[in-house]
Each structure stands twice: as C-alpha cells, then as structure tokens.
C-alpha cells in the first residue's frame, strides 16, 4: 500500500515538474505571431515615403573655396543616411561656371529674366512620396532659379514640403516663406534648417542636421 501511495506521489510530482519546465520553453507559434506583428509595424512605418531633392554647386564657393562636393549636397547626404530616404539631385543641363564671379553673372541674368534653367534628369514617379525635403544654397539672397524649375515641373499638391539650405551669412533669407507662397497647394513647413556652408561640411553640421530631423519627429 505504501509503495503504491509513494509511486502515485512520484508520478504526480513528475508530471508537475515536466509541466513547469515546459512553460519556460518558447512557444514557436507565439514567437511567429510576435515576429509577424513587428514586421507589420515596420511595413506600416515605411508606407510614408520620403524624398530628398537638392541643388548643389561644385567649384569655387564663397568663404569655402573650391569643392568637389557642394555644401548642400553634403547636408542632403546626412539626411539621406539618417532617414534611409530616396534622393534626387537637381543637375542643370548647362553646368554653372566653376568660377564664383562667372557664376554670379549667370545667376544674376537668370534672376533678371526669371529664367527656368533645364534640369538634366527626371523623376520617374513623384506621386509615391508623401514628404519632400527641398534643399538649395542661397544665391545672393535668393533661391536659385533652377529650383523653381523643379517646383513647376512636378505636381506637389497635397505633399508635405520641408525646405533646407546652406548659406554664408544670410540664413534662409526669407526663402521658406517664398516656397510656402509658391506652393500654396502643398503643406509647407517653414521650420526649415539653414546651415552655413563651412559648418555643413563638419561633424557639427551633421549633428545639427540630425537634431533638426528629430525635432521634426523623424
């Protein structure tokens, strides 16, 4: 009798121990469900597509010197890396002169004539982007005319537009409001970022750019 009783107790304890150990083991079905949820969250987040559009000039830059990569292009590269976004460089069909003084003459003439310099390449499909950052250097207190070409060639209605720029002392020169007035059918955020060209080329410029993106909610 005692043996049978002890045997019953041992069997019950064995079942209890095995059940307890089993509860610590991960359930494959539960793991699969959790991973599916995380994947779905990631896919949902990536539904909002971001495009970085920028115009930048190489050659002789005021207060910076001769550069092979423009100040605004460097700023755009920080954004592209941080946001994991697509980018599009506004490249003129007719290259601007490398000489600062010669470029000034060309840019002044374009401004006087309200010119729309031709852009070399085209975007295949801008409709897939919700948010478009538009970057440019300040040219003698103005937006370069070729940036107007871009804004007029594509339908930006209903899109979130966020400007950014480089400069050498003029800040944004009021150009964010200019863009807001120009793109009246878009949602233009005038809380842009203006970086001095020399700063944009440094770690400090990268940090400022990323902090700005974080302030915007990215």
trRosetta pair geometry for C-beta under 8 A, 3 or more apart (Angstrom, degrees):
i j d omega theta_ij theta_ji phi_ij phi_ji
1 4 5.8 -56 -150 36 29 109
1 5 6.3 28 152 -19 64 107
2 5 5.6 -55 -149 36 32 112
2 6 6.2 29 154 -17 67 107
3 6 5.8 -55 -146 39 30 108
3 7 6.1 33 154 -22 64 108
4 7 5.6 -53 -147 35 29 115
4 8 6.5 34 153 -22 63 103
5 8 5.8 -54 -155 31 31 112
5 9 6.6 31 149 -19 64 104
6 9 5.6 -52 -151 34 35 113
6 10 6.4 35 152 -19 67 105
7 10 5.8 -55 -149 36 31 111
7 11 6.4 34 153 -21 65 104
8 11 5.7 -54 -151 34 31 112
8 12 6.5 30 153 -18 65 105
9 12 5.9 -58 -152 36 30 110
9 13 6.3 29 152 -18 66 108
10 13 5.7 -54 -145 38 31 111
10 14 6.2 36 154 -24 65 105
11 14 5.6 -54 -150 33 29 114
11 15 6.6 29 154 -18 64 103
12 15 5.9 -55 -153 34 31 110
12 16 6.4 32 151 -20 65 108
13 16 5.5 -56 -149 36 32 115
13 17 6.2 32 155 -20 67 106
14 17 5.9 -55 -146 35 30 109
14 18 6.3 26 157 -15 65 108
15 18 5.9 -59 -147 40 28 109
15 19 6.2 28 155 -20 65 109
16 19 5.8 -58 -149 37 26 111
16 20 6.3 27 154 -21 63 108
17 20 5.7 -56 -149 35 30 112
17 21 6.4 27 155 -16 65 105
18 21 5.9 -54 -147 37 31 108
18 22 6.3 34 153 -22 64 108
19 22 5.6 -56 -151 34 30 115
19 23 6.8 35 153 -27 63 101
20 23 5.9 -52 -157 23 32 113
20 24 7.5 26 150 -15 60 100
21 24 6.1 -59 -163 30 40 108
21 25 7.2 41 145 -25 68 102
22 25 5.7 -52 -157 23 43 115
26 30 6.9 -132 -177 67 75 113
26 31 5.6 50 162 -52 120 121
27 30 3.9 72 77 7 107 111
27 31 6.7 179 86 -12 55 82
28 31 5.6 -55 -147 37 33 112
28 32 6.2 36 155 -23 66 106
29 32 5.7 -52 -149 33 31 114
29 33 6.5 32 152 -19 63 104
30 33 5.8 -56 -153 34 32 111
30 34 6.4 31 152 -18 66 106
31 34 5.8 -56 -149 36 32 111
31 35 6.3 29 155 -17 66 107
32 35 5.9 -57 -148 38 29 109
32 36 6.3 33 153 -23 64 106
33 36 5.6 -54 -150 33 31 114
33 37 6.6 33 153 -21 64 103
34 37 5.8 -54 -154 32 32 112
34 38 6.6 29 151 -16 65 105
35 38 5.7 -54 -149 37 35 110
35 39 6.2 36 153 -19 67 106
36 39 5.7 -56 -148 38 30 112
36 40 6.3 32 153 -21 65 106
37 40 5.7 -55 -149 35 29 112
37 41 6.5 32 152 -21 64 103
38 41 5.6 -52 -150 32 33 112
38 42 6.5 33 152 -19 65 104
39 42 5.7 -54 -150 35 33 111
39 43 6.3 32 153 -18 66 106
40 43 5.7 -53 -146 38 32 111
40 44 6.2 35 154 -22 65 106
41 44 5.7 -54 -149 35 30 113
41 45 6.4 31 153 -22 64 105
42 45 5.8 -55 -150 33 31 111
42 46 6.5 21 156 -13 65 109
43 46 6.0 -63 -149 40 31 106
43 47 7.1 54 148 -45 61 89
44 47 5.7 -32 -165 -6 37 119
45 48 7.1 -58 176 26 43 99
46 49 7.7 38 170 -79 63 67
48 130 5.1 -61 -154 36 74 146
48 131 6.9 34 169 0 99 110
49 85 7.9 120 -177 -140 61 84
49 86 7.3 10 -179 11 102 116
49 128 5.4 8 50 139 160 83
49 129 4.8 -101 105 -111 105 55
49 130 5.8 126 52 7 64 83
49 131 7.6 -174 96 35 46 74
50 83 5.4 -77 88 162 150 136
50 85 4.1 -66 94 -120 104 125
50 86 7.2 166 93 31 57 74
50 129 6.7 78 -134 -150 11 98
50 130 7.3 -42 -76 58 54 82
50 131 4.8 -20 -112 74 78 105
50 132 7.7 166 -161 -86 56 34
50 133 7.2 30 -179 -9 100 99
51 85 6.5 -175 -95 170 20 111
51 86 5.1 -27 -112 78 73 100
51 87 7.1 146 -167 -100 62 29
51 88 6.4 7 -179 2 110 108
51 126 7.3 -76 9 -139 170 77
51 129 4.2 -28 -11 -125 117 154
51 131 7.3 172 28 93 66 55
51 132 4.9 -14 69 -113 100 78
51 133 7.3 -161 97 29 51 70
52 76 5.3 146 152 -157 129 96
52 79 5.3 141 -106 104 147 125
52 80 5.5 -112 33 -74 150 84
52 83 7.4 137 -45 56 119 140
52 85 5.4 102 -17 104 101 129
52 86 7.1 -178 23 94 73 47
52 87 4.3 -25 69 -109 99 84
52 88 7.3 169 86 24 51 63
52 132 7.8 165 -91 -160 22 56
52 133 4.7 -11 -118 62 69 113
52 135 7.0 8 -177 0 90 117
53 87 7.4 167 -78 -161 31 60
53 88 4.9 -15 -108 68 75 99
53 89 8.0 164 -156 -91 52 19
53 90 6.6 58 176 -39 91 100
53 132 5.9 13 1 -177 114 103
53 133 6.8 176 30 86 65 57
53 134 5.1 -12 73 -109 105 66
53 135 7.0 172 93 24 53 72
53 150 6.4 156 168 171 140 151
54 72 5.3 -176 -177 143 119 109
54 73 6.4 157 115 -92 136 52
54 75 7.7 171 -129 77 151 94
54 76 4.2 -99 -16 -72 159 147
54 87 7.1 -20 14 -166 103 105
54 88 7.8 150 22 82 60 54
54 89 6.1 -31 71 -115 79 62
54 90 6.7 -138 102 12 30 92
54 133 7.8 -5 -60 113 91 94
54 134 7.4 158 -85 -165 51 39
54 135 3.7 -10 -112 66 98 106
54 136 6.8 -173 -154 -64 64 50
55 72 6.7 19 83 93 46 152
55 89 7.4 113 -100 -170 40 65
55 90 3.9 -40 -82 65 89 121
55 135 7.2 -168 30 98 55 65
55 136 4.8 19 53 -111 100 86
55 137 7.4 -99 99 12 87 77
55 144 5.8 -120 107 62 147 139
55 146 5.8 141 -124 92 154 113
55 147 5.5 -119 6 -73 140 90
55 150 7.6 -154 -47 -15 115 140
56 69 7.7 7 132 174 140 59
56 70 3.0 167 161 83 104 141
56 71 6.6 -166 -146 54 109 50
56 72 3.9 -157 -93 65 99 97
56 73 3.7 -137 59 -36 167 89
56 74 7.9 142 -143 1 156 63
56 76 7.2 -125 -37 5 133 127
56 89 7.2 -62 26 -145 96 104
56 135 7.6 3 -58 116 95 108
56 136 7.8 -152 -69 -129 55 41
56 137 6.8 99 -123 -28 56 103
57 61 7.1 146 92 -87 97 98
57 70 5.0 110 53 -107 32 133
57 72 8.0 54 12 25 62 111
57 96 5.7 -38 -130 64 122 137
57 103 7.2 97 180 -146 154 152
57 137 6.5 -69 18 13 103 142
58 67 5.8 -128 -145 94 67 74
58 68 5.7 9 -145 -153 125 25
58 69 6.7 -14 -98 -79 101 11
58 70 5.4 -100 -64 -55 55 84
58 98 7.1 -33 109 -117 79 87
59 66 6.3 -53 -174 -137 34 76
59 67 7.2 -15 47 51 20 64
59 96 7.5 -133 24 100 146 92
59 97 7.1 151 -176 130 169 48
59 98 3.1 -159 -129 -144 124 68
59 99 7.0 -71 172 -20 129 23
59 100 7.6 177 128 -59 104 61
59 103 7.3 147 95 -47 142 138
60 65 7.1 -69 -137 179 62 29
60 66 5.3 -31 -85 -87 61 72
60 98 5.9 90 0 155 85 70
60 99 5.8 15 28 -136 135 28
60 100 4.2 -94 111 -38 116 89
60 103 7.7 -170 67 4 93 129
61 64 4.0 -10 93 55 113 120
61 65 6.7 -1 54 54 81 29
61 66 7.6 147 12 -99 75 21
61 67 5.6 -5 3 11 124 117
61 70 7.3 137 -74 -135 137 71
61 71 6.4 137 -159 -24 161 112
61 100 7.2 146 -104 -92 12 108
61 197 6.0 -155 154 172 134 158
62 100 6.0 115 -64 -141 76 138
62 168 5.2 -119 102 9 109 164
62 197 7.6 119 73 27 72 153
63 168 4.6 140 32 -144 140 137
63 197 6.7 127 82 59 102 121
63 198 6.3 -82 131 -40 100 116
64 67 6.1 -20 130 -35 120 125
64 71 6.6 -126 -87 -62 167 119
64 168 7.7 -124 -30 -88 95 124
64 197 4.9 -78 -59 124 134 127
64 198 5.7 -163 -98 -76 86 76
64 201 7.3 123 -144 -13 119 145
66 98 7.4 28 -131 177 100 110
67 70 6.4 125 101 -94 126 35
67 71 7.3 87 71 -45 170 70
69 73 5.3 -123 180 87 84 129
69 74 5.9 98 130 -60 114 92
70 73 4.3 96 61 3 86 108
70 74 7.1 -149 96 -8 47 83
70 137 7.2 -104 177 -41 120 124
71 74 5.9 -56 -157 30 31 110
71 75 6.7 29 149 -16 65 106
71 137 6.4 87 62 -91 112 111
71 166 4.1 167 119 167 122 171
71 195 7.8 -158 164 97 110 102
71 197 3.8 -72 -106 -140 161 87
71 198 8.0 -41 -115 -41 128 28
71 200 4.7 92 -173 70 91 140
71 201 6.4 -76 -120 -48 78 96
72 75 5.4 -51 -150 37 38 115
72 76 6.2 41 150 -21 68 105
72 135 5.0 163 -172 144 110 111
72 136 6.1 -4 -125 -139 162 12
72 137 5.3 -121 -34 -51 124 77
72 164 8.0 147 -144 109 92 91
72 165 6.9 -34 -106 -146 114 46
72 166 4.8 -134 -69 5 76 117
72 200 7.4 -25 -79 172 32 165
73 76 5.6 -53 -147 37 31 114
73 77 6.5 38 151 -27 63 102
73 89 7.1 20 -112 -116 102 120
74 77 5.6 -49 -152 26 33 115
74 78 7.2 38 150 -20 62 96
74 200 5.5 124 83 142 115 100
74 201 5.7 43 101 -98 171 63
74 205 7.5 42 120 114 116 141
75 78 6.0 -49 -161 26 36 111
75 79 6.9 29 147 -13 64 107
75 135 6.3 -173 93 -158 118 150
75 164 6.5 -155 142 133 134 127
75 166 6.1 -172 -17 -58 143 108
75 195 6.0 167 -101 44 133 137
75 200 4.7 -52 -62 -154 101 121
75 205 6.8 -89 -95 162 84 117
75 209 6.0 178 -154 -96 79 139
76 79 5.6 -58 -154 39 38 113
76 80 6.1 41 151 -24 71 105
76 87 6.1 109 162 -141 116 134
76 89 7.9 140 101 -91 163 84
76 133 7.8 166 -123 107 85 124
76 135 5.3 -156 -73 47 103 155
77 80 5.6 -48 -142 34 33 114
77 81 6.3 33 158 -18 64 106
78 81 6.1 -61 -153 37 27 108
78 82 6.2 17 156 -12 65 113
78 205 7.5 -154 -37 124 156 85
78 206 4.8 -170 -114 -130 134 76
78 209 4.4 78 107 93 144 152
78 210 6.6 -107 166 -51 114 84
79 82 5.9 -60 -142 42 28 105
79 83 5.7 3 169 3 68 118
79 85 6.9 -31 138 39 86 129
79 133 6.3 -97 164 79 157 168
79 164 7.7 167 -56 33 149 163
79 209 6.2 -105 -60 170 80 122
79 213 6.6 160 -123 -74 82 135
80 83 6.5 -67 -133 50 19 94
80 84 7.8 62 168 -104 52 13
80 85 5.5 -112 -129 61 56 84
80 86 7.9 -52 -133 138 98 7
80 87 4.9 -37 -97 -46 128 130
81 84 7.5 9 -177 -70 24 51
82 209 7.6 179 -2 121 148 101
82 210 5.4 -180 -100 -112 153 92
82 213 5.8 124 116 68 144 166
82 218 7.4 86 131 126 109 123
83 213 6.8 -129 -62 -156 100 144
83 218 6.0 -32 -102 -179 95 141
85 133 7.9 75 117 16 164 119
86 129 7.5 -109 54 -89 123 121
88 123 5.7 -26 -114 -83 156 107
90 119 5.6 -73 -154 -125 78 119
90 146 5.9 146 151 135 127 112
90 147 6.7 142 66 -94 176 60
90 149 7.7 134 -157 72 125 108
90 150 5.4 -76 -102 -58 129 135
91 119 6.7 96 62 -163 51 73
91 120 4.3 -35 94 25 101 127
91 121 6.5 41 45 12 111 94
92 95 6.1 149 79 -93 105 31
92 96 6.4 85 37 -30 150 82
92 117 5.2 -19 -132 144 112 129
92 118 7.0 97 -159 78 66 57
92 119 6.7 -68 -105 -109 39 46
92 120 6.6 65 113 -31 13 94
92 146 5.6 -82 -83 -112 102 152
93 117 7.3 -161 31 169 87 85
93 118 4.2 0 2 92 130 109
93 119 6.9 99 -32 134 84 3
93 120 5.2 152 -82 -81 58 69
94 117 6.8 -111 47 -157 98 111
94 118 7.3 80 2 50 87 95
96 103 5.1 54 166 -124 110 102
96 106 6.1 -177 -138 83 84 149
96 107 7.5 29 -136 -56 128 93
97 102 3.6 -61 105 106 163 120
97 103 4.8 -145 63 -62 89 71
97 106 6.3 153 5 -10 104 136
98 102 7.8 33 58 58 45 124
98 103 7.7 -124 91 -46 5 114
99 102 3.9 68 77 15 113 110
99 103 6.4 -179 87 -13 56 84
100 103 5.8 -59 -149 37 27 111
100 104 6.4 34 152 -26 63 104
101 104 5.5 -49 -152 28 32 117
101 105 6.9 34 150 -20 62 100
102 105 5.7 -49 -156 30 37 113
102 106 6.7 33 149 -15 66 104
103 106 5.7 -55 -149 38 36 110
103 107 6.0 32 155 -17 70 110
104 107 5.9 -57 -141 41 27 108
104 108 6.1 30 158 -23 64 109
104 140 7.1 97 -136 -48 89 135
105 108 5.9 -55 -146 34 25 112
105 109 6.5 24 155 -17 61 107
106 109 5.9 -59 -153 36 29 110
106 110 6.4 30 151 -19 65 107
107 110 5.6 -52 -147 36 33 114
107 111 6.4 34 154 -21 65 104
107 139 5.2 -118 -170 166 150 139
107 140 6.8 142 116 16 131 122
107 144 6.8 -74 -132 -126 112 82
107 145 7.4 174 -147 1 68 103
108 111 5.8 -54 -151 34 30 111
108 112 6.4 30 153 -19 64 107
108 140 7.4 4 -80 50 83 164
109 112 5.7 -54 -147 36 32 112
109 113 6.2 13 160 -3 66 112
109 115 7.5 30 120 -14 74 137
110 113 6.2 -69 -144 49 26 99
110 115 4.1 -87 -149 43 74 124
110 117 6.4 -26 -130 -41 136 108
110 145 4.3 -134 149 10 121 151
111 114 7.3 20 -173 -76 32 43
111 115 7.8 -53 -39 22 20 89
111 140 8.0 -92 -34 77 158 122
111 142 6.2 79 -110 88 131 172
111 145 6.3 -149 -76 -56 56 115
114 145 7.4 166 -164 -129 33 121
115 145 5.1 53 75 158 80 157
116 145 6.6 -132 -97 161 34 101
116 146 7.7 109 -166 -110 46 43
116 148 6.1 -102 -111 99 84 102
116 149 4.5 130 -172 -91 84 88
116 152 6.8 -57 -132 51 137 141
117 145 5.9 101 -1 99 97 105
117 146 4.4 -43 61 -88 114 93
117 149 5.9 -95 64 -38 57 147
118 149 7.0 -177 -107 -154 20 153
119 122 7.4 114 100 -79 112 59
119 146 6.7 123 -77 -171 87 102
119 149 5.7 167 -32 120 104 131
119 150 6.4 82 -60 -75 151 81
119 153 7.1 -102 23 -3 131 164
122 153 7.9 -123 -125 151 93 137
123 126 5.0 68 111 -61 141 91
123 154 6.8 20 45 -94 129 136
125 128 5.4 53 122 -4 109 107
126 129 5.9 -55 -171 29 59 112
126 132 7.7 8 -164 -81 105 139
126 154 4.9 46 13 -160 170 130
126 155 7.2 158 83 55 126 69
126 156 7.7 -61 147 -85 138 66
127 155 7.8 15 -82 73 83 109
129 132 5.7 76 131 -68 133 91
129 159 6.9 36 106 -136 87 128
130 159 6.6 172 -178 -138 32 77
130 160 6.2 24 143 19 76 105
131 159 6.9 160 -101 -179 25 87
131 160 4.2 -26 -109 73 79 112
131 161 7.9 -180 -157 -74 58 25
131 162 6.8 13 -176 0 102 111
132 156 6.8 -92 40 -133 147 110
132 159 5.6 25 6 152 108 134
132 160 7.1 154 22 83 60 59
132 161 5.6 -17 70 -109 91 67
132 162 7.5 174 90 27 42 71
133 161 8.0 136 -102 -164 24 50
133 162 4.9 -33 -106 75 72 96
133 163 7.5 140 -164 -103 62 16
133 164 6.1 2 -176 5 107 112
134 147 7.0 106 173 -161 116 113
134 150 7.5 166 -135 102 117 136
134 151 7.5 35 -131 -77 157 99
134 161 6.2 -2 -2 -166 116 97
134 162 7.4 159 19 77 70 42
134 163 5.2 -33 70 -105 90 68
134 164 7.5 160 81 26 43 66
134 179 7.0 170 73 -138 139 149
135 163 7.2 140 -86 -165 44 57
135 164 4.6 -22 -101 74 93 90
135 165 6.2 171 -155 -84 65 46
135 166 7.8 47 -179 -12 102 83
136 143 5.9 59 97 -148 155 79
136 144 5.6 -148 -169 21 125 102
136 147 4.9 -30 -82 -74 150 146
136 163 7.9 -39 23 -158 95 99
136 165 5.4 -23 70 -113 63 95
136 166 8.0 -133 113 29 32 73
136 175 7.9 -110 71 148 120 156
137 144 6.9 53 61 -32 78 118
137 165 6.5 126 -120 -167 20 89
137 166 5.0 -34 -108 68 75 92
137 167 6.9 146 -164 -79 67 49
137 197 7.3 23 -125 -83 111 113
138 141 6.6 23 173 -93 108 14
138 142 7.0 127 -165 52 69 29
138 143 7.6 -51 -119 -82 57 41
138 165 5.7 76 -42 160 84 135
138 166 7.3 -138 6 91 78 46
138 167 4.1 19 24 -102 124 99
138 168 7.9 -144 64 18 106 63
138 170 5.1 -139 123 74 157 125
138 171 7.9 69 -42 80 159 33
138 172 7.3 178 -73 -152 126 27
138 173 5.0 125 -140 -1 135 134
138 175 6.8 -157 -105 -18 95 143
138 194 7.8 24 -32 -143 125 114
139 142 5.5 -43 74 68 79 83
139 143 7.5 31 31 157 94 10
139 144 5.0 81 -1 -76 136 78
141 170 5.8 -142 -95 -151 62 156
141 173 4.9 178 -151 -155 55 139
142 173 7.1 -96 -54 123 23 146
142 175 7.3 118 -163 -90 30 115
143 147 5.0 -95 167 64 107 135
143 148 6.8 115 110 -45 120 87
143 175 5.0 131 -57 -144 97 127
143 178 6.3 -157 -15 99 127 143
143 179 7.4 119 -75 -63 154 92
144 147 5.2 101 70 -7 80 101
145 148 5.5 -47 -165 28 50 115
145 149 7.0 60 140 -25 69 95
146 149 5.1 -34 -158 19 48 122
146 150 7.1 50 147 -17 65 94
147 150 5.7 -45 -157 31 41 112
147 151 6.5 38 147 -17 67 105
148 151 5.6 -56 -145 40 36 110
148 152 6.1 25 159 -12 69 111
148 182 7.6 -117 -122 -150 85 150
149 152 6.2 -70 -150 43 24 102
149 153 6.1 21 158 -24 65 115
150 153 5.9 -61 -140 32 27 109
150 154 6.7 -11 175 11 64 110
151 154 7.4 -78 -145 48 20 86
151 156 6.7 -46 -150 -2 68 144
151 179 7.5 -144 -106 -137 150 86
151 182 6.1 24 148 138 152 131
151 183 6.3 -108 -162 -66 117 107
156 159 4.9 -87 -171 39 70 125
156 161 6.3 43 172 -69 131 124
156 183 5.5 -42 94 -141 130 125
156 185 7.4 132 91 83 71 92
156 186 4.8 -17 130 -76 100 133
157 185 4.1 -29 -121 129 84 124
157 186 6.3 -121 -118 -69 24 70
158 185 6.9 -32 -32 150 56 87
158 186 6.8 -54 23 -114 16 55
158 187 7.3 14 -168 -12 30 95
159 186 5.2 -26 61 -135 73 104
159 187 7.0 -140 103 32 31 84
160 186 7.5 156 -101 177 12 92
160 187 4.9 -32 -104 78 60 111
160 189 6.7 22 -174 -17 90 110
161 179 6.7 -143 133 151 134 121
161 183 5.8 44 9 96 164 158
161 186 4.7 43 -10 144 122 137
161 187 6.7 157 18 77 74 51
161 188 4.6 -26 71 -104 109 71
161 189 7.0 -176 85 18 52 72
162 188 7.8 158 -80 -157 35 55
162 189 4.8 -9 -101 57 82 114
162 191 7.8 -36 -140 71 97 71
162 192 6.3 153 177 -100 70 79
162 216 7.0 37 -131 -136 154 151
163 172 7.3 96 114 -145 124 126
163 175 6.9 -150 162 113 157 96
163 176 5.0 -165 57 -110 136 80
163 179 5.3 145 -55 26 139 163
163 188 7.4 18 -16 -163 101 101
163 189 7.9 -168 16 76 69 69
163 190 7.6 3 35 -124 110 46
163 192 4.2 -38 84 -96 77 146
164 192 5.1 -167 -83 -172 50 100
164 193 4.6 2 -128 57 101 84
164 194 7.3 -171 -162 -73 57 42
164 195 7.8 14 177 3 99 96
164 209 8.0 61 -160 -129 150 94
164 212 8.0 114 -110 122 123 153
165 172 5.7 122 42 -119 130 72
165 175 6.7 63 -35 67 158 139
165 192 7.0 43 4 143 86 135
165 193 7.7 177 32 93 53 53
165 194 5.2 -7 68 -114 90 77
165 195 7.7 -178 96 30 45 64
166 194 7.5 145 -106 -162 19 60
166 195 5.5 -34 -109 76 71 80
166 196 7.1 50 -162 172 77 12
166 197 4.7 81 168 -84 121 70
166 200 5.2 -47 -109 -27 120 154
167 170 4.8 -121 -171 53 136 79
167 171 6.1 -63 59 9 161 7
167 172 7.4 -136 -31 -77 143 28
167 173 7.0 163 -112 -25 143 105
167 194 5.7 0 10 -175 122 106
167 195 7.6 149 27 81 74 33
167 196 6.3 -61 76 -107 67 50
167 197 6.9 -149 69 -31 17 84
168 196 6.2 78 -112 -151 43 84
168 197 5.6 -26 -71 12 87 112
168 198 7.7 74 -114 -10 88 94
169 196 7.3 52 -52 -114 46 105
170 173 4.4 16 148 -69 116 103
171 194 4.8 84 -169 107 55 162
172 175 5.2 -127 164 40 83 88
172 176 5.1 4 158 -20 148 100
172 192 6.0 107 -102 76 143 124
172 194 4.4 -129 -57 -64 76 134
174 177 5.6 -47 -175 41 73 111
174 178 6.3 84 128 -29 79 101
175 178 4.8 -48 -147 33 46 122
175 179 6.3 49 154 -21 71 97
176 179 5.8 -50 -154 34 33 110
176 180 6.5 36 146 -21 63 104
176 188 7.4 160 178 158 76 115
176 190 4.2 115 142 -144 124 80
176 192 4.9 -161 -97 7 128 127
177 180 5.2 -48 -146 34 38 117
177 181 6.4 37 154 -17 67 102
177 190 6.1 33 -69 -122 63 136
178 181 6.0 -58 -152 38 29 107
178 182 6.2 29 150 -20 64 111
179 182 5.4 -55 -142 39 32 114
179 183 5.9 -4 169 14 70 109
179 188 5.7 171 115 -144 95 144
180 183 6.8 -69 -133 56 21 82
180 184 7.6 66 157 -90 54 54
180 188 4.0 -160 -102 83 73 144
180 190 5.8 -29 -50 -68 135 108
181 184 6.6 0 -167 -67 33 92
183 186 3.9 -16 152 28 115 122
183 188 5.6 123 77 -57 112 122
189 192 7.2 135 107 -59 81 68
189 216 7.4 88 143 -132 160 112
191 215 7.8 -121 150 118 130 116
191 216 7.1 167 100 -94 119 92
193 208 7.1 151 -165 140 130 98
193 209 6.5 135 128 -115 162 61
193 212 4.4 10 -76 -149 137 168
195 199 5.2 -130 -178 86 95 109
195 200 4.4 115 117 -71 129 93
195 205 5.4 89 -171 -139 145 101
195 208 6.3 138 -100 94 117 137
195 209 7.1 -35 -49 -67 147 91
196 199 4.3 78 64 9 91 110
196 200 6.9 -157 86 -17 43 84
197 200 5.6 -50 -147 26 31 115
197 201 7.0 24 158 -17 61 105
198 201 6.2 -61 -162 31 32 110
198 202 7.4 24 147 -18 61 112
199 202 5.8 -68 -160 32 41 112
199 204 5.9 -74 -162 94 88 111
199 205 4.6 140 140 -75 69 102
199 208 7.3 15 149 19 120 148
200 205 4.2 149 -124 -158 24 151
200 209 7.9 72 -133 -52 76 122
201 205 6.3 71 23 20 25 153
202 205 4.9 110 56 2 69 99
202 206 7.3 -126 105 -1 45 86
203 206 5.5 -51 -151 35 39 114
203 207 6.3 40 151 -20 68 104
204 207 5.7 -55 -150 37 31 112
204 208 6.3 32 153 -19 65 106
205 208 5.7 -52 -145 36 31 111
205 209 6.3 34 155 -22 64 106
206 209 5.7 -56 -151 34 30 113
206 210 6.4 23 156 -14 65 107
207 210 6.0 -58 -147 39 30 106
207 211 6.2 30 156 -18 66 109
208 211 5.8 -56 -145 38 29 111
208 212 6.3 33 155 -23 63 106
209 212 5.8 -56 -154 32 28 113
209 213 6.6 28 151 -18 63 105
210 213 5.6 -52 -150 35 35 113
210 214 6.5 38 151 -20 65 103
211 214 5.6 -53 -151 35 34 114
211 215 6.5 38 150 -22 65 103
212 215 5.6 -52 -151 33 33 113
212 216 6.6 31 150 -17 64 105
213 216 5.6 -56 -153 36 34 113
213 218 4.4 -58 168 63 92 123
214 217 7.7 87 -180 -45 32 9
214 218 6.5 -94 -85 66 33 67
